[in-house]
Amino acid sequence: MSKTSPEEHFTREHYRVFYPITTRWHDNDIYGHVNNVTYYSYFDSAVNRYLIEEGGLDIHSSEVVAFVVSSSCDYRAPLAYPQQLEAGIRVEKLGNSSVVYRVGIFPAGDSLAAASGSFTHVFVARTENRSVPIPDATRQALSRID
């Protein structure tokens, strides 16, 4: 895996998979744009959709689940309801029990992201609440977007 520059994190080519996001009225803050905390829900939704659809995660009964342990976001341009958006995701680092994602939030069809963030999951045994290796099917799915 090669190290990328912060500027690359804002380019569409940097990402492997995209999901549509429909902004909601309550995403806007008093200043008329999507509030900074809302981007984290976009990250969470895009990453978990990938894990469910491609990695076989059953959020209701899987023995292993993923907890967010770190997240950050850099902002380049404001977004606002009623814009259509896309979340691009890729894996930046795949460890034994953790994964670091890069997530870009793009105005639909744009080549540059309005925001780019880092999002880290640690996989844990649901009942013991302790870290465990990433399940094979999930690891394979994550390897496809590395």
C-alpha positions in Angstrom: 0.0 0.0 0.0 1.4 3.4 -1.0 1.1 6.4 1.1 -1.2 9.0 -0.4 -1.2 12.8 0.0 -4.1 14.6 1.6 -5.0 16.1 -1.7 -5.6 12.6 -3.2 -8.1 11.9 -0.5 -10.4 14.5 -2.2 -10.3 12.9 -5.7 -12.9 10.4 -7.0 -10.1 8.1 -8.3 -8.9 7.5 -4.8 -12.1 5.5 -3.9 -13.1 2.0 -4.8 -16.9 1.8 -4.1 -19.6 4.5 -4.0 -23.0 4.7 -2.4 -25.7 7.3 -2.8 -26.7 9.5 0.1 -29.9 11.5 0.2 -29.6 14.5 2.4 -32.4 15.2 4.8 -33.8 18.5 6.0 -32.4 18.0 9.5 -28.9 17.5 8.1 -28.6 21.3 7.7 -27.6 23.4 10.6 -28.5 27.0 11.5 -25.9 28.2 8.9 -27.7 26.4 6.1 -25.3 23.6 5.4 -24.8 20.0 6.4 -23.5 20.1 10.0 -20.1 18.7 10.6 -21.3 15.8 12.9 -23.6 14.6 10.1 -20.7 13.6 8.0 -19.8 10.9 10.5 -23.2 9.3 10.1 -22.6 9.3 6.4 -19.3 7.5 7.0 -20.9 5.0 9.3 -23.8 4.3 6.9 -21.5 3.8 3.8 -19.0 1.6 5.6 -21.6 -0.6 7.3 -23.6 -0.9 4.0 -20.5 -2.3 2.4 -19.9 -4.7 5.3 -23.5 -5.9 5.2 -23.8 -6.3 1.4 -20.3 -7.4 0.6 -18.8 -8.8 3.8 -21.7 -10.8 5.1 -22.2 -8.8 8.3 -25.5 -9.6 10.0 -26.0 -6.6 12.3 -28.6 -8.5 14.4 -26.9 -11.8 15.0 -23.3 -11.9 13.9 -21.0 -13.2 16.5 -18.4 -10.6 15.5 -19.3 -6.9 15.1 -17.3 -3.8 14.4 -16.9 -0.9 16.8 -15.7 2.6 15.7 -12.6 3.5 17.7 -11.4 6.5 15.8 -12.7 9.0 13.2 -11.7 12.3 11.7 -12.8 14.5 8.9 -11.3 17.3 6.7 -13.7 19.6 5.0 -13.2 21.3 1.6 -16.6 22.7 0.6 -20.0 23.0 2.2 -23.0 20.8 1.3 -26.6 21.4 1.9 -30.1 19.9 1.8 -31.5 19.0 -0.8 -28.3 17.9 -2.5 -27.7 14.4 -3.7 -24.4 13.0 -2.5 -22.2 10.0 -2.9 -19.9 8.4 -0.3 -16.8 6.8 -1.7 -14.9 4.3 0.4 -11.6 2.4 0.4 -9.4 0.6 2.9 -6.2 2.3 3.9 -4.9 -0.3 6.3 -6.1 -3.8 7.0 -4.8 -5.3 10.2 -5.6 -8.5 12.1 -8.6 -7.2 14.1 -8.9 -3.6 12.8 -9.3 -1.7 9.5 -8.8 1.9 8.6 -11.1 3.3 6.0 -10.9 6.5 3.9 -14.4 7.9 3.1 -15.0 10.8 0.7 -18.3 12.7 0.6 -19.0 14.0 -3.0 -21.7 16.0 -4.5 -23.3 13.4 -6.8 -21.2 13.1 -10.0 -18.5 15.5 -8.9 -14.8 14.6 -9.2 -13.8 16.3 -6.0 -15.0 15.5 -2.5 -16.5 18.1 -0.2 -15.1 16.2 2.7 -12.7 13.3 3.4 -12.4 11.3 6.5 -10.7 8.5 8.2 -12.7 5.9 10.1 -11.3 2.9 12.1 -13.2 -0.2 13.1 -12.0 -2.8 15.5 -13.8 -6.2 15.2 -15.0 -7.6 18.5 -16.7 -10.7 19.8 -20.3 -9.5 20.5 -20.8 -11.4 23.7 -17.3 -11.0 25.2 -16.7 -7.4 23.9 -13.1 -8.2 23.1 -11.1 -7.8 19.9 -10.9 -10.8 17.5 -9.5 -11.4 14.1 -11.6 -10.0 11.2 -13.8 -12.8 9.9 -12.6 -14.4 6.6 -15.6 -13.3 4.4 -15.3 -9.7 5.7 -11.5 -9.7 5.2 -12.0 -10.8 1.6 -14.5 -8.1 1.0 -12.2 -5.5 2.6 -9.3 -6.7 0.5 -11.2 -5.9 -2.7 -11.3 -2.2 -1.8 -7.7 -1.9 -0.5 
